[in-house]
Amino acid sequence: MPALWIAHVTVTDEEAYGKYAALAGPAIAKHGGHFIARAARFVQLEGKERPRNVVARFPSVEAAVDCYNSPEYQEALSHARDASERELMVVETTE
């Protein structure tokens, strides 16, 4: 089943986070992921609001987790760790 990678982000260092974004996109694509929403308009109805929200679709939960654990994504993530506050989850879809 396909899966969604959902990130809620507050960027605290734009320059470093830009390095993350430049590396993360190709890593996600390499693992079969593609963005379906990225920093688009949103309405926060409940919970903690984060100004940046990203959704990527992957072929499966396993593909998304493999991407996260890949050397390419971990290199990207090294730039985001001190440049943002974020939550990230992977959710299997029903279709």
Jmol script that loads the backbone (N, CA, C; Angstrom):
load data "model"
ATOM      1  N   MET A   1       0.834  -1.184   0.000  1.00  0.00           N
ATOM      2  CA  MET A   1       0.000   0.000   0.000  1.00  0.00           C
ATOM      3  C   MET A   1       0.880   1.250   0.000  1.00  0.00           C
ATOM      4  N   PRO A   2       0.454   2.283  -0.718  1.00  0.00           N
ATOM      5  CA  PRO A   2       1.195   3.548  -0.685  1.00  0.00           C
ATOM      6  C   PRO A   2       1.203   4.152   0.717  1.00  0.00           C
ATOM      7  N   ALA A   3       2.116   5.065   0.922  1.00  0.00           N
ATOM      8  CA  ALA A   3       2.251   5.718   2.229  1.00  0.00           C
ATOM      9  C   ALA A   3       2.547   7.191   2.042  1.00  0.00           C
ATOM     10  N   LEU A   4       2.157   7.974   3.037  1.00  0.00           N
ATOM     11  CA  LEU A   4       2.432   9.408   3.054  1.00  0.00           C
ATOM     12  C   LEU A   4       3.463   9.716   4.126  1.00  0.00           C
ATOM     13  N   TRP A   5       4.444  10.504   3.761  1.00  0.00           N
ATOM     14  CA  TRP A   5       5.479  11.028   4.657  1.00  0.00           C
ATOM     15  C   TRP A   5       5.001  12.435   4.986  1.00  0.00           C
ATOM     16  N   ILE A   6       4.699  12.691   6.238  1.00  0.00           N
ATOM     17  CA  ILE A   6       4.113  13.963   6.643  1.00  0.00           C
ATOM     18  C   ILE A   6       5.045  14.640   7.646  1.00  0.00           C
ATOM     19  N   ALA A   7       5.491  15.840   7.299  1.00  0.00           N
ATOM     20  CA  ALA A   7       6.392  16.600   8.168  1.00  0.00           C
ATOM     21  C   ALA A   7       5.759  17.944   8.509  1.00  0.00           C
ATOM     22  N   HIS A   8       5.871  18.314   9.774  1.00  0.00           N
ATOM     23  CA  HIS A   8       5.449  19.622  10.267  1.00  0.00           C
ATOM     24  C   HIS A   8       6.709  20.296  10.802  1.00  0.00           C
ATOM     25  N   VAL A   9       7.035  21.480  10.279  1.00  0.00           N
ATOM     26  CA  VAL A   9       8.359  22.055  10.506  1.00  0.00           C
ATOM     27  C   VAL A   9       8.285  23.538  10.867  1.00  0.00           C
ATOM     28  N   THR A  10       9.107  23.918  11.832  1.00  0.00           N
ATOM     29  CA  THR A  10       9.419  25.313  12.093  1.00  0.00           C
ATOM     30  C   THR A  10      10.905  25.482  11.814  1.00  0.00           C
ATOM     31  N   VAL A  11      11.235  26.286  10.819  1.00  0.00           N
ATOM     32  CA  VAL A  11      12.637  26.514  10.445  1.00  0.00           C
ATOM     33  C   VAL A  11      13.211  27.586  11.358  1.00  0.00           C
ATOM     34  N   THR A  12      14.374  27.292  11.943  1.00  0.00           N
ATOM     35  CA  THR A  12      15.047  28.245  12.833  1.00  0.00           C
ATOM     36  C   THR A  12      16.329  28.809  12.223  1.00  0.00           C
ATOM     37  N   ASP A  13      16.829  28.185  11.161  1.00  0.00           N
ATOM     38  CA  ASP A  13      18.024  28.644  10.460  1.00  0.00           C
ATOM     39  C   ASP A  13      17.795  28.415   8.965  1.00  0.00           C
ATOM     40  N   GLU A  14      17.393  29.464   8.258  1.00  0.00           N
ATOM     41  CA  GLU A  14      17.023  29.347   6.836  1.00  0.00           C
ATOM     42  C   GLU A  14      18.172  28.829   5.969  1.00  0.00           C
ATOM     43  N   GLU A  15      19.378  29.308   6.213  1.00  0.00           N
ATOM     44  CA  GLU A  15      20.516  28.906   5.379  1.00  0.00           C
ATOM     45  C   GLU A  15      20.803  27.413   5.505  1.00  0.00           C
ATOM     46  N   ALA A  16      20.899  26.920   6.733  1.00  0.00           N
ATOM     47  CA  ALA A  16      21.171  25.498   6.941  1.00  0.00           C
ATOM     48  C   ALA A  16      20.014  24.647   6.443  1.00  0.00           C
ATOM     49  N   TYR A  17      18.788  25.118   6.668  1.00  0.00           N
ATOM     50  CA  TYR A  17      17.636  24.339   6.222  1.00  0.00           C
ATOM     51  C   TYR A  17      17.584  24.286   4.696  1.00  0.00           C
ATOM     52  N   GLY A  18      18.058  25.321   4.046  1.00  0.00           N
ATOM     53  CA  GLY A  18      18.145  25.306   2.589  1.00  0.00           C
ATOM     54  C   GLY A  18      19.059  24.197   2.092  1.00  0.00           C
ATOM     55  N   LYS A  19      20.144  23.950   2.812  1.00  0.00           N
ATOM     56  CA  LYS A  19      21.045  22.841   2.460  1.00  0.00           C
ATOM     57  C   LYS A  19      20.320  21.510   2.618  1.00  0.00           C
ATOM     58  N   TYR A  20      19.543  21.386   3.703  1.00  0.00           N
ATOM     59  CA  TYR A  20      18.743  20.180   3.904  1.00  0.00           C
ATOM     60  C   TYR A  20      17.804  19.973   2.715  1.00  0.00           C
ATOM     61  N   ALA A  21      17.052  21.005   2.361  1.00  0.00           N
ATOM     62  CA  ALA A  21      16.052  20.891   1.294  1.00  0.00           C
ATOM     63  C   ALA A  21      16.688  20.501  -0.039  1.00  0.00           C
ATOM     64  N   ALA A  22      17.855  21.063  -0.321  1.00  0.00           N
ATOM     65  CA  ALA A  22      18.535  20.760  -1.578  1.00  0.00           C
ATOM     66  C   ALA A  22      18.937  19.291  -1.673  1.00  0.00           C
ATOM     67  N   LEU A  23      19.272  18.683  -0.549  1.00  0.00           N
ATOM     68  CA  LEU A  23      19.683  17.274  -0.527  1.00  0.00           C
ATOM     69  C   LEU A  23      18.505  16.319  -0.316  1.00  0.00           C
ATOM     70  N   ALA A  24      17.503  16.749   0.426  1.00  0.00           N
ATOM     71  CA  ALA A  24      16.388  15.865   0.767  1.00  0.00           C
ATOM     72  C   ALA A  24      15.545  15.522  -0.456  1.00  0.00           C
ATOM     73  N   GLY A  25      15.295  16.496  -1.318  1.00  0.00           N
ATOM     74  CA  GLY A  25      14.461  16.239  -2.496  1.00  0.00           C
ATOM     75  C   GLY A  25      14.983  15.096  -3.352  1.00  0.00           C
ATOM     76  N   PRO A  26      16.253  15.123  -3.752  1.00  0.00           N
ATOM     77  CA  PRO A  26      16.791  14.010  -4.534  1.00  0.00           C
ATOM     78  C   PRO A  26      16.785  12.671  -3.773  1.00  0.00           C
ATOM     79  N   ALA A  27      17.024  12.699  -2.472  1.00  0.00           N
ATOM     80  CA  ALA A  27      16.993  11.460  -1.688  1.00  0.00           C
ATOM     81  C   ALA A  27      15.587  10.871  -1.678  1.00  0.00           C
ATOM     82  N   ILE A  28      14.601  11.718  -1.517  1.00  0.00           N
ATOM     83  CA  ILE A  28      13.209  11.257  -1.524  1.00  0.00           C
ATOM     84  C   ILE A  28      12.850  10.686  -2.887  1.00  0.00           C
ATOM     85  N   ALA A  29      13.220  11.379  -3.960  1.00  0.00           N
ATOM     86  CA  ALA A  29      12.932  10.894  -5.312  1.00  0.00           C
ATOM     87  C   ALA A  29      13.617   9.556  -5.584  1.00  0.00           C
ATOM     88  N   LYS A  30      14.837   9.405  -5.110  1.00  0.00           N
ATOM     89  CA  LYS A  30      15.589   8.159  -5.323  1.00  0.00           C
ATOM     90  C   LYS A  30      14.864   6.959  -4.729  1.00  0.00           C
ATOM     91  N   HIS A  31      14.082   7.178  -3.687  1.00  0.00           N
ATOM     92  CA  HIS A  31      13.368   6.088  -3.021  1.00  0.00           C
ATOM     93  C   HIS A  31      11.903   6.014  -3.428  1.00  0.00           C
ATOM     94  N   GLY A  32      11.583   6.615  -4.561  1.00  0.00           N
ATOM     95  CA  GLY A  32      10.235   6.502  -5.106  1.00  0.00           C
ATOM     96  C   GLY A  32       9.237   7.497  -4.558  1.00  0.00           C
ATOM     97  N   GLY A  33       9.699   8.468  -3.788  1.00  0.00           N
ATOM     98  CA  GLY A  33       8.804   9.461  -3.218  1.00  0.00           C
ATOM     99  C   GLY A  33       8.638  10.658  -4.134  1.00  0.00           C
ATOM    100  N   HIS A  34       7.473  11.287  -4.051  1.00  0.00           N
ATOM    101  CA  HIS A  34       7.261  12.550  -4.759  1.00  0.00           C
ATOM    102  C   HIS A  34       6.385  13.446  -3.894  1.00  0.00           C
ATOM    103  N   PHE A  35       6.656  14.718  -3.965  1.00  0.00           N
ATOM    104  CA  PHE A  35       5.937  15.688  -3.140  1.00  0.00           C
ATOM    105  C   PHE A  35       4.535  15.915  -3.676  1.00  0.00           C
ATOM    106  N   ILE A  36       3.569  15.918  -2.760  1.00  0.00           N
ATOM    107  CA  ILE A  36       2.205  16.277  -3.145  1.00  0.00           C
ATOM    108  C   ILE A  36       1.782  17.572  -2.454  1.00  0.00           C
ATOM    109  N   ALA A  37       2.503  17.991  -1.438  1.00  0.00           N
ATOM    110  CA  ALA A  37       2.291  19.301  -0.801  1.00  0.00           C
ATOM    111  C   ALA A  37       3.606  19.712  -0.158  1.00  0.00           C
ATOM    112  N   ARG A  38       3.972  20.967  -0.373  1.00  0.00           N
ATOM    113  CA  ARG A  38       5.234  21.445   0.215  1.00  0.00           C
ATOM    114  C   ARG A  38       5.114  22.938   0.457  1.00  0.00           C
ATOM    115  N   ALA A  39       5.072  23.315   1.733  1.00  0.00           N
ATOM    116  CA  ALA A  39       5.010  24.717   2.142  1.00  0.00           C
ATOM    117  C   ALA A  39       3.828  25.437   1.502  1.00  0.00           C
ATOM    118  N   ALA A  40       2.721  24.722   1.335  1.00  0.00           N
ATOM    119  CA  ALA A  40       1.524  25.296   0.721  1.00  0.00           C
ATOM    120  C   ALA A  40       0.609  25.893   1.790  1.00  0.00           C
ATOM    121  N   ARG A  41      -0.407  26.549   1.339  1.00  0.00           N
ATOM    122  CA  ARG A  41      -1.417  27.130   2.224  1.00  0.00           C
ATOM    123  C   ARG A  41      -2.033  26.026   3.082  1.00  0.00           C
ATOM    124  N   PHE A  42      -2.274  26.335   4.357  1.00  0.00           N
ATOM    125  CA  PHE A  42      -2.895  25.356   5.254  1.00  0.00           C
ATOM    126  C   PHE A  42      -3.744  26.079   6.285  1.00  0.00           C
ATOM    127  N   VAL A  43      -4.598  25.312   6.932  1.00  0.00           N
ATOM    128  CA  VAL A  43      -5.417  25.808   8.038  1.00  0.00           C
ATOM    129  C   VAL A  43      -5.192  24.860   9.206  1.00  0.00           C
ATOM    130  N   GLN A  44      -4.672  25.374  10.309  1.00  0.00           N
ATOM    131  CA  GLN A  44      -4.423  24.570  11.509  1.00  0.00           C
ATOM    132  C   GLN A  44      -5.716  24.500  12.305  1.00  0.00           C
ATOM    133  N   LEU A  45      -6.258  23.325  12.474  1.00  0.00           N
ATOM    134  CA  LEU A  45      -7.502  23.162  13.208  1.00  0.00           C
ATOM    135  C   LEU A  45      -7.290  22.685  14.636  1.00  0.00           C
ATOM    136  N   GLU A  46      -6.244  21.897  14.866  1.00  0.00           N
ATOM    137  CA  GLU A  46      -5.930  21.410  16.214  1.00  0.00           C
ATOM    138  C   GLU A  46      -4.428  21.236  16.332  1.00  0.00           C
ATOM    139  N   GLY A  47      -3.947  21.169  17.565  1.00  0.00           N
ATOM    140  CA  GLY A  47      -2.544  20.879  17.822  1.00  0.00           C
ATOM    141  C   GLY A  47      -1.620  22.055  17.575  1.00  0.00           C
ATOM    142  N   LYS A  48      -0.335  21.757  17.673  1.00  0.00           N
ATOM    143  CA  LYS A  48       0.708  22.784  17.529  1.00  0.00           C
ATOM    144  C   LYS A  48       0.878  23.174  16.074  1.00  0.00           C
ATOM    145  N   GLU A  49       0.798  24.452  15.808  1.00  0.00           N
ATOM    146  CA  GLU A  49       0.973  24.944  14.442  1.00  0.00           C
ATOM    147  C   GLU A  49       2.451  25.045  14.096  1.00  0.00           C
ATOM    148  N   ARG A  50       2.791  24.543  12.933  1.00  0.00           N
ATOM    149  CA  ARG A  50       4.123  24.697  12.350  1.00  0.00           C
ATOM    150  C   ARG A  50       3.934  25.399  11.013  1.00  0.00           C
ATOM    151  N   PRO A  51       4.756  26.394  10.699  1.00  0.00           N
ATOM    152  CA  PRO A  51       4.529  27.173   9.480  1.00  0.00           C
ATOM    153  C   PRO A  51       4.836  26.441   8.174  1.00  0.00           C
ATOM    154  N   ARG A  52       5.565  25.342   8.235  1.00  0.00           N
ATOM    155  CA  ARG A  52       5.915  24.597   7.019  1.00  0.00           C
ATOM    156  C   ARG A  52       5.415  23.174   7.165  1.00  0.00           C
ATOM    157  N   ASN A  53       4.648  22.721   6.192  1.00  0.00           N
ATOM    158  CA  ASN A  53       4.096  21.364   6.199  1.00  0.00           C
ATOM    159  C   ASN A  53       4.398  20.720   4.857  1.00  0.00           C
ATOM    160  N   VAL A  54       4.872  19.480   4.914  1.00  0.00           N
ATOM    161  CA  VAL A  54       5.298  18.785   3.704  1.00  0.00           C
ATOM    162  C   VAL A  54       4.667  17.402   3.690  1.00  0.00           C
ATOM    163  N   VAL A  55       4.140  17.015   2.528  1.00  0.00           N
ATOM    164  CA  VAL A  55       3.592  15.668   2.350  1.00  0.00           C
ATOM    165  C   VAL A  55       4.213  15.090   1.086  1.00  0.00           C
ATOM    166  N   ALA A  56       4.795  13.904   1.223  1.00  0.00           N
ATOM    167  CA  ALA A  56       5.340  13.182   0.074  1.00  0.00           C
ATOM    168  C   ALA A  56       4.683  11.804   0.032  1.00  0.00           C
ATOM    169  N   ARG A  57       4.449  11.318  -1.151  1.00  0.00           N
ATOM    170  CA  ARG A  57       3.841   9.998  -1.326  1.00  0.00           C
ATOM    171  C   ARG A  57       4.933   9.013  -1.729  1.00  0.00           C
ATOM    172  N   PHE A  58       4.937   7.867  -1.087  1.00  0.00           N
ATOM    173  CA  PHE A  58       5.887   6.789  -1.370  1.00  0.00           C
ATOM    174  C   PHE A  58       5.125   5.532  -1.776  1.00  0.00           C
ATOM    175  N   PRO A  59       5.784   4.600  -2.439  1.00  0.00           N
ATOM    176  CA  PRO A  59       5.116   3.363  -2.827  1.00  0.00           C
ATOM    177  C   PRO A  59       4.656   2.512  -1.634  1.00  0.00           C
ATOM    178  N   SER A  60       5.327   2.667  -0.490  1.00  0.00           N
ATOM    179  CA  SER A  60       4.995   1.862   0.693  1.00  0.00           C
ATOM    180  C   SER A  60       5.593   2.499   1.943  1.00  0.00           C
ATOM    181  N   VAL A  61       5.138   2.047   3.097  1.00  0.00           N
ATOM    182  CA  VAL A  61       5.733   2.481   4.363  1.00  0.00           C
ATOM    183  C   VAL A  61       7.211   2.113   4.373  1.00  0.00           C
ATOM    184  N   GLU A  62       7.505   0.910   3.905  1.00  0.00           N
ATOM    185  CA  GLU A  62       8.897   0.451   3.908  1.00  0.00           C
ATOM    186  C   GLU A  62       9.789   1.335   3.051  1.00  0.00           C
ATOM    187  N   ALA A  63       9.297   1.765   1.893  1.00  0.00           N
ATOM    188  CA  ALA A  63      10.083   2.645   1.024  1.00  0.00           C
ATOM    189  C   ALA A  63      10.356   3.975   1.713  1.00  0.00           C
ATOM    190  N   ALA A  64       9.364   4.509   2.418  1.00  0.00           N
ATOM    191  CA  ALA A  64       9.541   5.774   3.131  1.00  0.00           C
ATOM    192  C   ALA A  64      10.547   5.627   4.270  1.00  0.00           C
ATOM    193  N   VAL A  65      10.455   4.540   5.014  1.00  0.00           N
ATOM    194  CA  VAL A  65      11.385   4.309   6.127  1.00  0.00           C
ATOM    195  C   VAL A  65      12.791   4.052   5.587  1.00  0.00           C
ATOM    196  N   ASP A  66      12.883   3.306   4.489  1.00  0.00           N
ATOM    197  CA  ASP A  66      14.192   3.086   3.870  1.00  0.00           C
ATOM    198  C   ASP A  66      14.810   4.408   3.431  1.00  0.00           C
ATOM    199  N   CYS A  67      13.996   5.289   2.889  1.00  0.00           N
ATOM    200  CA  CYS A  67      14.488   6.617   2.502  1.00  0.00           C
ATOM    201  C   CYS A  67      15.028   7.343   3.722  1.00  0.00           C
ATOM    202  N   TYR A  68      14.247   7.381   4.794  1.00  0.00           N
ATOM    203  CA  TYR A  68      14.665   8.086   6.006  1.00  0.00           C
ATOM    204  C   TYR A  68      16.010   7.571   6.507  1.00  0.00           C
ATOM    205  N   ASN A  69      16.192   6.255   6.470  1.00  0.00           N
ATOM    206  CA  ASN A  69      17.416   5.638   6.989  1.00  0.00           C
ATOM    207  C   ASN A  69      18.568   5.618   5.997  1.00  0.00           C
ATOM    208  N   SER A  70      18.332   6.062   4.765  1.00  0.00           N
ATOM    209  CA  SER A  70      19.371   6.011   3.730  1.00  0.00           C
ATOM    210  C   SER A  70      20.494   6.995   4.025  1.00  0.00           C
ATOM    211  N   PRO A  71      21.695   6.693   3.549  1.00  0.00           N
ATOM    212  CA  PRO A  71      22.813   7.625   3.728  1.00  0.00           C
ATOM    213  C   PRO A  71      22.519   9.006   3.116  1.00  0.00           C
ATOM    214  N   GLU A  72      21.829   9.034   1.976  1.00  0.00           N
ATOM    215  CA  GLU A  72      21.530  10.303   1.307  1.00  0.00           C
ATOM    216  C   GLU A  72      20.619  11.177   2.167  1.00  0.00           C
ATOM    217  N   TYR A  73      19.578  10.571   2.712  1.00  0.00           N
ATOM    218  CA  TYR A  73      18.662  11.375   3.524  1.00  0.00           C
ATOM    219  C   TYR A  73      19.299  11.746   4.860  1.00  0.00           C
ATOM    220  N   GLN A  74      20.058  10.859   5.445  1.00  0.00           N
ATOM    221  CA  GLN A  74      20.719  11.173   6.712  1.00  0.00           C
ATOM    222  C   GLN A  74      21.713  12.322   6.537  1.00  0.00           C
ATOM    223  N   GLU A  75      22.362  12.390   5.380  1.00  0.00           N
ATOM    224  CA  GLU A  75      23.249  13.530   5.091  1.00  0.00           C
ATOM    225  C   GLU A  75      22.425  14.812   5.043  1.00  0.00           C
ATOM    226  N   ALA A  76      21.280  14.775   4.371  1.00  0.00           N
ATOM    227  CA  ALA A  76      20.396  15.946   4.329  1.00  0.00           C
ATOM    228  C   ALA A  76      19.948  16.316   5.731  1.00  0.00           C
ATOM    229  N   LEU A  77      19.529  15.326   6.488  1.00  0.00           N
ATOM    230  CA  LEU A  77      19.007  15.546   7.832  1.00  0.00           C
ATOM    231  C   LEU A  77      20.040  16.173   8.762  1.00  0.00           C
ATOM    232  N   SER A  78      21.305  15.923   8.516  1.00  0.00           N
ATOM    233  CA  SER A  78      22.350  16.521   9.359  1.00  0.00           C
ATOM    234  C   SER A  78      22.298  18.050   9.302  1.00  0.00           C
ATOM    235  N   HIS A  79      21.776  18.608   8.214  1.00  0.00           N
ATOM    236  CA  HIS A  79      21.645  20.060   8.086  1.00  0.00           C
ATOM    237  C   HIS A  79      20.366  20.577   8.739  1.00  0.00           C
ATOM    238  N   ALA A  80      19.362  19.730   8.858  1.00  0.00           N
ATOM    239  CA  ALA A  80      18.069  20.157   9.411  1.00  0.00           C
ATOM    240  C   ALA A  80      18.008  20.055  10.931  1.00  0.00           C
ATOM    241  N   ARG A  81      18.791  19.178  11.518  1.00  0.00           N
ATOM    242  CA  ARG A  81      18.674  18.911  12.957  1.00  0.00           C
ATOM    243  C   ARG A  81      18.805  20.164  13.813  1.00  0.00           C
ATOM    244  N   ASP A  82      19.779  20.992  13.550  1.00  0.00           N
ATOM    245  CA  ASP A  82      19.979  22.214  14.331  1.00  0.00           C
ATOM    246  C   ASP A  82      19.366  23.438  13.656  1.00  0.00           C
ATOM    247  N   ALA A  83      18.633  23.216  12.577  1.00  0.00           N
ATOM    248  CA  ALA A  83      18.061  24.322  11.814  1.00  0.00           C
ATOM    249  C   ALA A  83      16.540  24.329  11.835  1.00  0.00           C
ATOM    250  N   SER A  84      15.958  23.401  12.610  1.00  0.00           N
ATOM    251  CA  SER A  84      14.493  23.304  12.611  1.00  0.00           C
ATOM    252  C   SER A  84      13.997  22.522  13.814  1.00  0.00           C
ATOM    253  N   GLU A  85      12.728  22.740  14.086  1.00  0.00           N
ATOM    254  CA  GLU A  85      11.974  21.898  15.017  1.00  0.00           C
ATOM    255  C   GLU A  85      10.951  21.194  14.143  1.00  0.00           C
ATOM    256  N   ARG A  86      10.841  19.871  14.268  1.00  0.00           N
ATOM    257  CA  ARG A  86       9.977  19.154  13.331  1.00  0.00           C
ATOM    258  C   ARG A  86       9.417  17.869  13.910  1.00  0.00           C
ATOM    259  N   GLU A  87       8.307  17.495  13.353  1.00  0.00           N
ATOM    260  CA  GLU A  87       7.724  16.186  13.583  1.00  0.00           C
ATOM    261  C   GLU A  87       7.625  15.523  12.215  1.00  0.00           C
ATOM    262  N   LEU A  88       7.875  14.232  12.161  1.00  0.00           N
ATOM    263  CA  LEU A  88       7.799  13.497  10.908  1.00  0.00           C
ATOM    264  C   LEU A  88       7.145  12.157  11.179  1.00  0.00           C
ATOM    265  N   MET A  89       6.190  11.796  10.336  1.00  0.00           N
ATOM    266  CA  MET A  89       5.542  10.500  10.457  1.00  0.00           C
ATOM    267  C   MET A  89       5.312   9.923   9.082  1.00  0.00           C
ATOM    268  N   VAL A  90       5.142   8.615   9.030  1.00  0.00           N
ATOM    269  CA  VAL A  90       4.773   7.928   7.804  1.00  0.00           C
ATOM    270  C   VAL A  90       3.456   7.216   8.090  1.00  0.00           C
ATOM    271  N   VAL A  91       2.483   7.410   7.190  1.00  0.00           N
ATOM    272  CA  VAL A  91       1.146   6.848   7.369  1.00  0.00           C
ATOM    273  C   VAL A  91       0.777   6.068   6.117  1.00  0.00           C
ATOM    274  N   GLU A  92       0.402   4.816   6.279  1.00  0.00           N
ATOM    275  CA  GLU A  92      -0.058   4.019   5.152  1.00  0.00           C
ATOM    276  C   GLU A  92      -1.426   4.523   4.697  1.00  0.00           C
ATOM    277  N   THR A  93      -1.614   4.618   3.392  1.00  0.00           N
ATOM    278  CA  THR A  93      -2.901   5.069   2.855  1.00  0.00           C
ATOM    279  C   THR A  93      -3.839   3.885   2.691  1.00  0.00           C
ATOM    280  N   THR A  94      -5.101   4.182   2.444  1.00  0.00           N
ATOM    281  CA  THR A  94      -6.091   3.130   2.273  1.00  0.00           C
ATOM    282  C   THR A  94      -6.354   2.842   0.792  1.00  0.00           C
ATOM    283  N   GLU A  95      -5.647   3.517  -0.084  1.00  0.00           N
ATOM    284  CA  GLU A  95      -5.822   3.274  -1.510  1.00  0.00           C
ATOM    285  C   GLU A  95      -4.528   3.104  -2.223  1.00  0.00           C
TER     286      GLU A  95
END
end "model"
wireframe off; spacefill off
backbone 0.3
color backbone group
